[in-house]
Amino acid sequence: MEGGEKASEGEECPICSPVAVSKSAQKKLLKQQKWEAKKAEKKAQAKEQKKREGERKRKEWEETLASLSEEERLKMIESRKSLRKERMDKRSEERERKTERLSRAKQCGQKIVIDLEFSHLMTPSEINSLVQQIMYCYAVNGRCSEPGHLWLTGCKGEMATQLQRLPGFDNWSIEREDRSYIEALESEKQNLVYLTADSENVVDDLDRSKIYIVGGLVDRNRWKGITMKKAEEQGIQTAKLPIANYLNMCSSQVLTVNQVVEILLKFLETKDWKASFFQVIPQRKRLQAAEQPQQKVEGREESEEKDDDDDDDQYETKKQCPSLEQHVTA
């Protein structure tokens, strides 16, 4: 059953009612729990290591000061204060530049909407995964020389609750709407373009007059075609990114929400689809560039996974690249 279809009388709605969990789903759940437990353990270990390192440095500093004369001690303290002030001033300047860029993006930046109206179809773990992807989208956008104007629509219920738990979320320079994009952007409906894997239209260039929508759905491949169906029912345009023109994808051909948003942002900076795809799409998901021998491009995700064992690597791949129906197929 897809979309807004209702269960007939006497039938249980598969969305609302308990569903028997298959052995495959149980295995994936156990692997997910194992990965999350290992992640929590690593985080705790890193925190403890950071604490020990801080204590070590503090002890070394105190020992160094104790070995100096009063004059030398005062000079060293003053020098340290000066360096700290310099770092703080630099960070302050960077924050100001970032605020200026994001403010300018609100006025004339490319509008990119993340549609959050699918939260009722996701498990708590999937919602948490999407929240982390949104956090990454915002961080990447803030670092861009030409950031986009990001929107979160349908931001309510459990999704809104989880987002509110992110540090500093209320201060984000991003549009938040509990209404759907159709309601919030009603006057610009003719400019809405839903990025979906099932569209026959290919994006050649990003049009500043258009508003590109990325479906916020971590569905583990349960809801095939749901974003395309939604766009058709709403009578809005659809499109997909031109990945097939530049890359041959291996195995799963889907991307996460943050990968799609980052590709759009990279293209705004480079005006080069191929460069954008190679910088964002992990090596493991690429066979080779179209009409070009395979080349290795070191990516963020590869370096993050080097320390994991094979089982955790396999789960990490699924964790970071869940099946999101709105994403582009080759």
HUZIRA-V747293 format. One record per residue. N is the residue number from 0. PHI is phi in degrees with one decimal (none if undefined). PSI is psi in whole degrees, 0 to 359 (NA if undefined). Layout:
# HUZIRA-V747293
((N:PHI:PSI) (N:PHI:PSI))
This chain:
# HUZIRA-V747293
((0:none:130) (1:-120.0:157) (2:58.2:229) (3:-96.4:15) (4:-62.1:140) (5:-101.2:149) (6:-72.8:140) (7:-69.8:163) (8:-58.0:132) (9:91.9:347) (10:-95.9:152) (11:-92.5:135) (12:-71.6:126) (13:-65.7:339) (14:-80.3:322) (15:-91.6:333) (16:-99.1:155) (17:-60.6:140) (18:-120.5:139) (19:-61.0:131) (20:-89.5:125) (21:-71.6:164) (22:-62.4:323) (23:-63.7:318) (24:-66.4:321) (25:-62.6:319) (26:-64.3:318) (27:-64.9:322) (28:-64.8:317) (29:-63.7:320) (30:-66.4:321) (31:-63.3:315) (32:-63.3:321) (33:-63.5:316) (34:-64.3:317) (35:-67.3:323) (36:-65.9:318) (37:-66.8:322) (38:-63.1:315) (39:-63.1:320) (40:-64.9:317) (41:-63.9:322) (42:-64.1:317) (43:-65.1:320) (44:-65.4:319) (45:-64.2:321) (46:-63.7:317) (47:-66.6:320) (48:-63.1:319) (49:-63.0:320) (50:-63.9:315) (51:-63.7:320) (52:-64.6:320) (53:-63.6:318) (54:-65.6:321) (55:-63.3:314) (56:-65.2:321) (57:-64.4:319) (58:-65.2:317) (59:-61.6:320) (60:-63.2:314) (61:-64.6:321) (62:-67.3:321) (63:-63.3:314) (64:-61.1:321) (65:-65.4:335) (66:-87.5:356) (67:-101.8:162) (68:-74.8:168) (69:-60.0:318) (70:-65.4:315) (71:-63.7:322) (72:-63.6:316) (73:-64.4:320) (74:-64.6:317) (75:-66.3:320) (76:-63.5:317) (77:-65.2:320) (78:-63.2:319) (79:-66.3:320) (80:-62.3:320) (81:-64.4:316) (82:-64.4:320) (83:-63.9:318) (84:-64.0:321) (85:-62.6:317) (86:-63.9:316) (87:-64.2:320) (88:-64.6:320) (89:-64.3:316) (90:-63.4:320) (91:-62.3:318) (92:-64.3:320) (93:-64.1:319) (94:-63.6:320) (95:-64.6:318) (96:-65.0:320) (97:-63.6:315) (98:-60.0:320) (99:-65.0:316) (100:-62.9:315) (101:-68.3:326) (102:-66.1:319) (103:-66.3:324) (104:-64.0:326) (105:-64.8:332) (106:-85.1:318) (107:-141.1:12) (108:-78.3:163) (109:-65.0:125) (110:-80.0:128) (111:-129.5:121) (112:-105.6:133) (113:-104.6:115) (114:-82.4:113) (115:-104.2:25) (116:-84.6:10) (117:-105.7:9) (118:-60.7:330) (119:-70.1:348) (120:-97.1:358) (121:-112.2:154) (122:-78.6:163) (123:-54.4:321) (124:-65.8:321) (125:-68.7:322) (126:-62.5:317) (127:-61.8:321) (128:-62.7:317) (129:-65.9:320) (130:-59.3:317) (131:-64.5:323) (132:-66.4:321) (133:-64.7:319) (134:-59.5:318) (135:-67.5:321) (136:-56.1:314) (137:-65.9:319) (138:-63.6:315) (139:-64.0:317) (140:-61.0:320) (141:-66.1:334) (142:-87.0:346) (143:-69.9:144) (144:-71.1:333) (145:-130.6:78) (146:-69.3:159) (147:-91.6:172) (148:-98.7:99) (149:-84.7:140) (150:-125.8:142) (151:-116.4:114) (152:-112.9:155) (153:68.1:29) (154:-85.9:86) (155:-152.8:177) (156:64.4:217) (157:-63.1:325) (158:-62.0:314) (159:-63.7:321) (160:-61.4:315) (161:-67.1:321) (162:-65.4:322) (163:-62.9:338) (164:-79.6:349) (165:-72.2:136) (166:-58.8:125) (167:75.9:10) (168:-57.6:322) (169:-63.4:340) (170:-98.4:2) (171:-62.4:142) (172:-89.2:78) (173:-152.1:148) (174:-81.6:130) (175:-120.1:127) (176:-133.9:128) (177:-80.2:345) (178:-79.7:163) (179:-72.9:163) (180:-64.4:330) (181:-62.6:322) (182:-79.3:314) (183:-67.4:329) (184:-119.2:37) (185:-56.7:321) (186:-70.8:347) (187:-117.7:26) (188:-55.9:324) (189:-66.8:345) (190:-102.4:359) (191:-74.5:133) (192:-132.0:115) (193:-88.0:122) (194:-82.0:113) (195:-139.5:144) (196:-61.4:335) (197:-91.3:359) (198:-72.6:148) (199:-91.2:350) (200:-89.4:137) (201:-112.1:134) (202:-76.3:119) (203:-91.4:323) (204:-148.4:157) (205:-87.9:127) (206:-98.3:119) (207:-62.1:339) (208:-81.0:347) (209:-92.0:157) (210:-119.6:111) (211:-90.8:130) (212:-108.8:129) (213:-112.2:123) (214:-71.2:123) (215:-85.9:77) (216:-136.8:112) (217:-100.4:94) (218:-109.9:359) (219:50.8:34) (220:69.5:26) (221:-89.8:334) (222:-119.4:64) (223:-63.4:134) (224:76.8:6) (225:-68.6:323) (226:-73.5:324) (227:-64.3:316) (228:-62.3:319) (229:-61.9:313) (230:-62.5:318) (231:-64.0:317) (232:-64.9:329) (233:-86.8:351) (234:70.3:36) (235:-113.0:163) (236:-69.8:155) (237:-131.6:159) (238:-164.6:166) (239:-134.2:155) (240:-72.6:152) (241:-82.9:49) (242:-61.0:318) (243:-62.2:339) (244:-76.7:345) (245:-127.9:334) (246:-134.4:149) (247:-104.4:120) (248:-91.2:147) (249:-107.0:152) (250:46.1:236) (251:-65.3:134) (252:-110.4:23) (253:-104.7:159) (254:-126.2:158) (255:-80.2:167) (256:-56.7:312) (257:-66.3:330) (258:-69.1:318) (259:-63.7:314) (260:-63.1:319) (261:-66.3:324) (262:-61.3:315) (263:-60.9:317) (264:-67.4:321) (265:-63.9:321) (266:-67.2:324) (267:-59.9:327) (268:-82.7:317) (269:-99.3:336) (270:57.4:30) (271:-136.4:108) (272:-63.5:315) (273:-59.5:312) (274:-62.2:322) (275:-65.1:316) (276:-64.6:316) (277:-68.1:330) (278:-76.4:334) (279:-106.6:315) (280:-73.3:125) (281:-60.2:149) (282:-55.5:321) (283:-63.4:340) (284:-97.1:3) (285:-116.0:136) (286:-85.7:306) (287:-170.3:165) (288:-74.5:145) (289:-59.8:131) (290:58.1:31) (291:-151.0:139) (292:-57.7:152) (293:-61.6:136) (294:-133.5:147) (295:-90.3:127) (296:-119.0:116) (297:-64.6:132) (298:-123.5:164) (299:-57.8:315) (300:-73.7:328) (301:-62.6:315) (302:-66.6:329) (303:-71.4:337) (304:-100.6:358) (305:-60.8:329) (306:-86.5:354) (307:-86.0:154) (308:-78.9:175) (309:-59.4:316) (310:-62.3:316) (311:-69.6:327) (312:-61.8:317) (313:-64.2:319) (314:-71.8:324) (315:-59.3:320) (316:-58.8:314) (317:-68.7:325) (318:-65.9:318) (319:-84.5:339) (320:-124.9:63) (321:-67.0:163) (322:-78.4:105) (323:-112.3:116) (324:-66.4:338) (325:-76.6:352) (326:-86.7:172) (327:-88.7:136) (328:-99.8:155) (329:-72.8:NA))
